[in-house]
Structures are given as structure tokens and as C-alpha cells.
Amino acid sequence: MSRTMFILAYENGEPKPLDMDLLKEVLKPYVVKADENFQDALIQLADGYQAELDINEVCIGISRFPPGQFFDVLAELVDRLGATVIPMDRPTILRREGDRSSLPPEGRENAVVVRMTGQALETFISGG
């Protein structure tokens, strides 16, 4: 897949800083390359696919993401960070209904709850 998605955590309608220690803990087994500030990271999954992540204090951007195990890692990361997935060509993805009130008002209406499993995320993001 070659679409773009963003991972953000919200509080009172505003992006809040991501827990970088937790982010690194989840990604560590898969990182094959990262800069010293952990702002650009390349991960490789056991199924052989790779993904590049652009990371800053409040957002993870992923421009090209593969099928398969990537979505398992994404689901774990999003769930543990208490984050939201914003695919550019699909509605915003929430972990649970209670997360809706944390979004900015303009993002609440069309957001959907998707079970945080790799298969459920991949199916939804793929349009299935």
C-alpha cells in the first residue's frame, strides 16, 4: 500500500505529546535503522516487509505501509499509546467510542471505532 496515515493522541481536541519511551518499546524489536533523535525510523517485520516512520513529539507519519504484520504492530502501538489513526483516504479510526470526545470537534462526526487488531485495521484501511 502506498497511502499516508498519521497516528496522534488527542486530549480536549488538541494533539498531545506521545509517550516516546512507550513508542520505542513497542517498535524496538522491529527497528533496523533510526536517527539519533528517533525521528526517522525504518522498521522491518518478520514477514519481510518494511515501513518508514516519520516521528515527532505529537505525531507518527507513515507514507508507505505494507500489508500483513505491519498492521499487528500498528494496532499494538495505537492501543498502547491511546492514539487515533488518521488515514488520508478513510475516516479517522478510534480505538473505542470514548475516544471520540477527545478529537477536535470537526473530526468527531465521521470517526469510526475499529477493533485494535492487525486484521481489523488492515481490512478497514484497505477498504474491505
N, C-alpha and C positions, 0 to 999 in steps of 0.2 A: 504494500500500500504506500502511496506517496502523497498523502494528505497531511495536514497540520493539525495538531491538537495542543492544548495548554492545560496544565494542572495547576490549580490555585486553591487555596483555602480562604474562606471568607468569614468575616465577623462584622456584624452590623452593616452589611452592604459594601464593605471595603476589603480588599485583599489583605491578608495578614501574613506576617513572616512565616515561612516554612521552617519546620524543625530540621535543620541541616544535619544534625547528628543522626536522627532517625532516618532521614533520606539516605545518608551514606551507609548506614547499617543495612538497609534493605537492598541497596544497589551494589554494595561491596563484592558479593560473590560473582558479579557479572561484569565489573569494570575491567576493561582491557587497556584503557587509556583515559587519563583525566589531567587537566591542567592543575597547577598547584592550588588554585582557589576553588577547585571543583565547580567551575562554571561551564566548562565544556567536558562532557564525558561520553565515551563510547562504551557501550555495553555489548556483550556477546552472550547469547543464550545457549543452552545445551543443544537445542535443535539446529545450531549453526548460524542462525540469523543474528544480525547486529542492528543496533539503533543508536543514533546520536542524540544526546540530550543537551539542550542549552538551559542552564540553571542559573537563576538569580535568587535574591532573598525571598521573593514572593511568588515566583513562577517557574515552572519547568515547561519548556517548549520542545516539541518533538515534531520535526518536519517530515521525516520518512520513518514509518514504523512497519515492521514486518508482521506477518500472521503468526499464530502459534503461541509459543511460550512467552513472548513479549507481553501478551495480554494478562498472563498469570502474574507476572512481575508488576505490571501496571495496576492490577486490581489490589494487590497487597500494598503497594506504595500509596495509592489513593486512600484505601481504607485506613491504614495506619496513620497517615497524615491528617485524616479528617478532611480531605480535599474534595474538589469538584473537577470533573473533566469537561473541557470545552473544546469539542471538535469543531473545526471551522465549517463543516458541511452537514452537521447534525445538531439536534438540540443539546443543550447543556445537560450533563449527566450528574445526578445526585446519588450519593450512597444510600440515603434514607430520606423519607419525607421531611423529617425535622430539619434537614439542612437547607430547605427552601427559604426559610425566613432569614438566613444569613446572607443570601445573594443580594446583589443590587436589585432594586425594585424592577428595573426593566428586564432582568434575567429570570425572574421568578415564574412568570406565566407559562412559558414553553418548556421549562426544565422537566426532565423525566427521571424517575427513580429506576436504576438498573442494579440488579444484584451484583455485588462486587466479587465476581468470579471471572477468570480469564475468558471462559466460553461465552458468558453473558455479555461482557464488554465487547468482545470481538464480533459477536453476532449483531449487536446493536450498531456499532460503529461501521460495520460492513454493510449495513442497510438490510440485514436479513431478518 
